[in-house]
Structures are given as C-alpha cells and as structure tokens.
Amino acid sequence: MLAAAPTLAILVLAGPILIGLLATALPAFGYFPVLGGENFSLQPWRDLAAMPGLWRSATVSLVTGLVTAFVALAAVAAFMAGWSQTRLFRSVQHLVSPLLSVPHAAAAFGLAFLLAPSGWLMRLVSPELTGFTRPPDWLVVHDSLGLTMMAGLIVKEIPFLFLIALAALPQIRPRDYAATATSLGYGRMAGFFHTVWPQLYPQIRLAVFAVIAYSSSVVDVAIILGPTNPAPLAVRLVGWMNDPDLKMRFVASAGALLQLGVTAAALVLWIVGEKLAGMAHRKLRVSGRRFAREQPARIVSAGAISLAAFAVIAGLALLALWSLAGYWAFPDALPHSLTLDTWGRQLPALGRPFAITVAVGFAATVVAVAITLACLEFETRTGARVKGRALMILYLPLIVPQASFVFGLQLSFLWAGLGASFGTLVLAHLVFVLPYVMLSLTEPWHAADPRYARAANSMGASDNLVFWCIRMPMALAPILVAAAVSFAVSVGQYLPTLLIGAGRWPTITTEAIALASGGDRRVIGVFAFVQMGLPFIGFLVATLVPAVAFARRRDMRAAHA
Amino acid sequence: MSLELDHISIRLAGRELISLTASIGPGEVLTVMGPSGSGKSTLLAFVAGFLDPAFSASGTVRLDGQDISQLPANLRRTAMLFQDPMLFPHMSVGENLLFAVRAGKNQGTERRQLAEAALDEAGLTGFFGRDPATLSGGQKARAALMRVLLSQPKALLLDEPFSKLDTDRRSKIRDFVFEEAKQRRLPVLLVTHDAADADSAGGQVVTLG
C-alpha cells in the first residue's frame, strides 16, 4: 500500500500533464476524431497564424513572464540583502506571509479598484489636485503594454518568492557569511549578494521558473488587468477553446502549443540572463569594490516591498468597502453610506458556487494531504530521500503552463467519455494543489525528531501505531498549514475549473472573473471578497485547531510558534 | 533474562566501527564508553533495530536465548532511553504511560491503575493529567523510565540518559534506574562518555575508539 504512494504521486503530478499535452498536440496537427479531425494537417497552424495580432499577444505574454519574475525577484533579493535580521524585516515578514493566501484574482480586482481612472487613488486627489470631477479617459487598467497586469502579478509573486527564499535561508547561515563580508568592509547589501545570494538562488530557482511560467500564461489576472486588443495569448486561447465553432478547437490546440513554446522561450531567455548575470557577478566579486554607501539602495528596497504589500492590502480593503458601499460617486473618497444590500441581493447567486468551491477544495486537499503523508511515511520507514529529479516532477505542474495542457486534458476526458463531473474537477485541482502540499509539508516532517518514533517502537508500538499516534499528531500544525495552502490554491484555480468544469461547476473564482467585464464594482466586491475570505478562513482554522487541541501542551505550541 | 552480543561487527563505508562480543546477565550492566563519533550510539541503534541503512552490520543479538537480530524494532522488547526524556509532547504524562502499557487483558481501569502505580513508584503521584512540559528535568527522566518499564521490556538500552541532568540530580536518577533494572532483573546496555556512570553501574566496561 504505502510503497505505491510515490508512484501514485508521480502519476497525479505528471500523468494529466502528459495526457493533456498529447491531447493538445494531436488536434494541433488536425487529428482528433471526436471533433471530426480525421487527418493530420497543418491547417490549425495556418489558421492560428492568420489570427490578427497573434504575435503581439505572444510577445506580451513572453515579456510579462520575464518582467514579472525579474522585478519580483529583484525586490525580494534587495530587501533581504538590505534588511535581514532587522526589526523592519520581521514586521514585513509578518505582513507579507498572509498575502500569499490571497488569490491572484482578488488581488487583481483590488488593484484595479485602486489604480483605475475612477479608482480610489484618483478619488483621493480629485478634484483638489487634478481638477477632475469625472474620471479621466485614461487606459490605466487594461493598458496595451500590460504594465498594470505586470504590476498585479508582481505584487502577488513578491510574497511567494519572499517566503520560498525565507524557508531556504537558514540552511546557508546567512549571518556568518554576511558578518564576514561586512568585516572586510563590504556594505551589507554587497556582502549579501557576494556571499549569501549565490547559495540562495539555486535553492529558489525552480520557484522563479514557476513565476515565469505562471506569469507568461496567466488568464484570470490578464482578464482583469491585462490588455484587451489584443489580449495576452492565454486569454485568447480560452476564447477559442470556448468558441461554439468546433473548428476553433483545433486552432486553440495549436495556440496551446504556441503557449508552451512562449513559456519555454521565456525560460530559455531567463537562463541565458542567469549566465550573463553570473559572469558580471564574478567580475564584480574580484573587483574589490565595497559598495559601502548603500543607504539609498536600502531605502528603495524597503520602499518597494512595502509599496507592493500596501497595494495588495489597500486593494483588499477596497473590495470590502465596495461590497458594502451605498451611493458612492466620483470623486468622493468614501461612500455616502454603508449597506448590506449588495450582499443580500447576491446571496442567492453566491450559494451554489460557494458550496462547489468549498467541496472541491476540501476534496482535493484531503486527497493531496493523504498522498503526501503516505509518501513521507514511506520515506521515513525505508530511509529513502526524495532527490533532485523527483523534485523536478514536483514542480512540473507549476512550470508547464496550465493553458498548454488543461485544454488537452478536457479533450481527453471528453474522448474517454468522462464529462464535466465533480470527480474530474477534483482530479484537475489535485494536480495543482499536490505540489504545494508536498513542498510545504516535507521540510517540517523531516525536521521532526526521529527519537520519538524510536522510543515508541522500542516500547512495542508498531509502525502504523507510531504513525497515527506519534508522528501525525505531532505534525498536526504543519499538516493543517499545508492543507490550508492547498485549499487556498484550489480556491484560486480559474482555468482548470473553467475548462474541466465546462461551465457546469461554477466556483466563486469563475463567477468573479465572469463579472470582470461587467464592471459592477459592488458585485465584484462581494465575489472577490468571498474569494479572498475562503483561504483566510482556511488559515484561521489551521491556526486555531492546534492552538485549542494543544492548549495545555506547552511544547506543542513552542515547537510551531 | 540475559542479553548476548555475539560477534557484533558494524561497518561504515568498509571501515569497521565496532567489534564486540559480550554477555549481559539479568540485572547486570554493560557500560560501553568512548568519545563522540566512536560509534557507541550506533551499537545501541543496531541492538534496538534502528540501524541506519548506511551502515552494514553482522553478528547475532540474543535476548533470553532468542535471536532478535532480524526482528523489527517494535517486536524486540529492547526498551530504549535517550539523552532527552522524549516524553510525547502532545500527550499528558498519564497518556504517555498508557501508550506504553501493553494491550490485552489490561483493560480500562486496570491500565490506569498500572500507570498510577508507576507514577507513585517514581515519586510522581498525582502527575497523571500533567503536561510533560511542566515537569522538571529529573521528573521527566523518572517518568520516561517508568514509561519504558511499563512496556515490559526484556532489556534496557541507555543512550547517555543522564548526560543532560545537573550533577546532584544525575546520581539520584542513575541509582533509581539501575535499582529498577536490578529489581526487574533486566540486562542493561549503557552507552556513555562519563566515567562516573560506569563506576556507578559497577559492571563490565568496554571502551571504544
């Protein structure tokens, strides 16, 4: 049983991707009998190439991936370099950690409410500073270069990279290295970049790749904030996939392969950039330059990360405010009145999507946690350790763009006679939550003191008893945190829910995105607030349950505080 | 009851760490001494059945005449005490003891009585519902010993269990452990780097490394 767990995990992680890619590749070359494609041909590619603005769409996607990853990584690296082991660092850490659980779409809506010409920032300075009494006709949100979309992605990827880097940091004893460099006269930031960063970067590299892949193929954030004429490639793909004309499915498949190529190209460009940066870094390292006057750079780095956190938090507050707003005319900074009317009106519409979101998230989480625990327990019993290549498989669903294989997965479900069912939807979510559960649970599991289990074993307890009574309850807090992460990831899934659910399994997320084009801020506020609130409740439960269960067990609280 | 170590040889990457033949009679103590890194804890891991797969080992461990070398750790009846008391932090002191009491005919109240009696014996009367974290170092050590004894072991393996106690407590706990082992006629394999432990144990001494 247990011995099958690693195989099962690999099947869940890699299986749907391989099947999905295959079922994308075949129709991309004209062959897919279920859709009437009996012969291989290049017609889908010719049709794809004829799509207006295709290259611009692809370029926007490529650039978005690279710029988002670069800016987010630079902000995180500079802040760590300038402020590690300071009080400010710890407070930012506490501020940023919860932001990881905010779904991308909710953060993007919040940013739109903040930055739009009729948004809150403009209201704050109007009409006093600007003289505007009606919103200017500026294309801030949906700008054609995709800058706002990139901003929306950057503010969400900063917490992700920050926390990944933070987890990797202790293993490389940053304090000792930084102190050594400082004692040689290097500035704090220069010392960090010369000594700690070269060890840290390889450990977070896969996460950076995941950011590039995600940003270059994102759909929900792009719908909310991205350019529209033409839209980024992934957004256009979804349009073709849902086109009533079945022929468009072939074009969509070719487009999905193009998306795979765009993301791969972004990754290749990034790797070339890594090489160049590495060369420059080596030159600088032996140049003897100390960069001791770094105060401006430090202030900028703290400002950048605070600005990102502020943008997300202010945006979320605006979502809440809009959902409660009565009459709120431009350019008033605050609504005239607060009311529960919008909530009351939307409650019936919220019910079913809410139930589906919770049920799918819960089911996927339970399965993902079970598979992960089985794998870890198998490792513990056999003394095996997951090595580099297995870790690549773990990152596979985070690096292969969703838009490139989820459509193929839908087609293969169709071909296998499995329609849009609860089971297929949970399976699709499982692919994306399992990596996060494994990534967040592995480290705390390995950190547990093996002597507890040995003590139990030597008293006659079987391995199964030790698992259920010792190892698992002692790891309750990290297990629940992993489950909360998993639930948050599931809640945030847009594309797999939309495609695999085929519109029959609406979730809070798909409903919220569907509202984006309508622009009713009060209703969007309600749905986005619920989308943000669900993961938050998950984390609240993950914090409260161990606190209550171990209220009278001091060492259990200290261990995970 | 006796514990026999018959031509035990433990190797790491081809290098022999330990080579030992010994016999420990009921209530006797064999003290294995050596600096850290000499492999003395590895010997205990081997006897208890927790040897890391990186090591290779040969030889036979017999407990009460039965070869236990191939048995899984939980069937060996070689109870182990570590440097730290390792009381399970998510259970009360009483639950820690009940975890050790063997199932079978000991049902309900009888199991509880066994645990309470063990607490009395260790001078921990009334500690059943306590959080282990609230116990002093000496109290934890005694609770850990009682827990191990409740599992009805046939031998006791001690991995420097006194090294973290302060000096005046150390000798008391040490005497308590050896006394309990003697009463129950348990063979004891003690690993330590403290010569005072060996003196107090008063049995055979083997020095490694």
Chai-1 contact restraints between the chains, C-beta under 6 A:
chainA,res_idxA,chainB,res_idxB,connection_type,confidence,min_distance_angstrom,max_distance_angstrom,comment,restraint_id
A,G383,B,P53,contact,1.0,0.0,6.0,A-B,restraint_1
A,R451,B,F82,contact,1.0,0.0,6.0,A-B,restraint_2
A,R451,B,M86,contact,1.0,0.0,6.0,A-B,restraint_3
A,Y452,B,M86,contact,1.0,0.0,6.0,A-B,restraint_4
A,R454,B,F50,contact,1.0,0.0,6.0,A-B,restraint_5
A,A455,B,M86,contact,1.0,0.0,6.0,A-B,restraint_6
A,N457,B,A73,contact,1.0,0.0,6.0,A-B,restraint_7
A,N457,B,N74,contact,1.0,0.0,6.0,A-B,restraint_8
A,S458,B,A48,contact,1.0,0.0,6.0,A-B,restraint_9
A,S458,B,A79,contact,1.0,0.0,6.0,A-B,restraint_10
A,S458,B,M80,contact,1.0,0.0,6.0,A-B,restraint_11
A,M459,B,A79,contact,1.0,0.0,6.0,A-B,restraint_12
A,M459,B,A100,contact,1.0,0.0,6.0,A-B,restraint_13
A,M459,B,S151,contact,1.0,0.0,6.0,A-B,restraint_14
A,G460,B,N74,contact,1.0,0.0,6.0,A-B,restraint_15
A,G460,B,S151,contact,1.0,0.0,6.0,A-B,restraint_16
A,A461,B,N74,contact,1.0,0.0,6.0,A-B,restraint_17
A,S462,B,N74,contact,1.0,0.0,6.0,A-B,restraint_18
A,P473,B,H90,contact,1.0,0.0,6.0,A-B,restraint_19
A,M474,B,H90,contact,1.0,0.0,6.0,A-B,restraint_20
A,R552,B,D131,contact,1.0,0.0,6.0,A-B,restraint_21
A,R553,B,P89,contact,1.0,0.0,6.0,A-B,restraint_22
A,R553,B,H90,contact,1.0,0.0,6.0,A-B,restraint_23
A,R553,B,D131,contact,1.0,0.0,6.0,A-B,restraint_24
A,R554,B,D131,contact,1.0,0.0,6.0,A-B,restraint_25
A,R554,B,A133,contact,1.0,0.0,6.0,A-B,restraint_26
A,D555,B,P89,contact,1.0,0.0,6.0,A-B,restraint_27
A,D555,B,A133,contact,1.0,0.0,6.0,A-B,restraint_28
A,M556,B,P89,contact,1.0,0.0,6.0,A-B,restraint_29
A,M556,B,H90,contact,1.0,0.0,6.0,A-B,restraint_30
